[in-house]
């Protein structure tokens, strides 16, 4: 992995992306998105994660985050992805999911292909951290995150999407207790 995509600065603010294997459109149901929200909230309350912005799209999640020095960002994201993968697989198996068999087969195939001793592989490896070194970079990524659901024709206005911090930045109540960056 290149130095460009490592979270080396413990005091840095990073734009990160976590993507489902094969860009599977997993996050189409509130139950699945709520698992991500609850896990992010847990990481904020118990692991020192600071979420400054987020959006949950159908196949990935974008975040602007930072941490305190207690637990490093790669460790928090590893734990987040491990926990959410297990919880999402369990939820897929539990609810009336029309794509259950197809998704579980896809995630099982990826595990057998890439990881020994694992039943399912839900997340792509890595989280592509980009350190935001200037205010201009922060504004660019913040706009990108908040406009993602508009670009994908999910909503007409960024603050209309429930699973985005655009709501809080517009002065509305949000799904996650973010820490404003601007």
GICOR-V797209 format. One record per run of one state. SS is the DSSP state (hx for helix, st for strand, lp for the rest). FROM is the first residue (numbers start at 0). TO is the last residue. Records with the same first field share a line. If there is no record, write none. Layout:
SS=FROM-TO + FROM-TO
This chain:
lp=0-1 + 5-12 + 23-28 + 46-47 + 56-58 + 67-71 + 94-98 + 114-121 + 123-128 + 131-133 + 151-156 + 160-162 + 164-164 + 169-181
hx=2-4 + 20-22 + 29-45 + 72-93 + 99-113 + 134-150 + 157-159 + 165-168
st=13-19 + 48-55 + 59-66 + 122-122 + 129-130 + 163-163
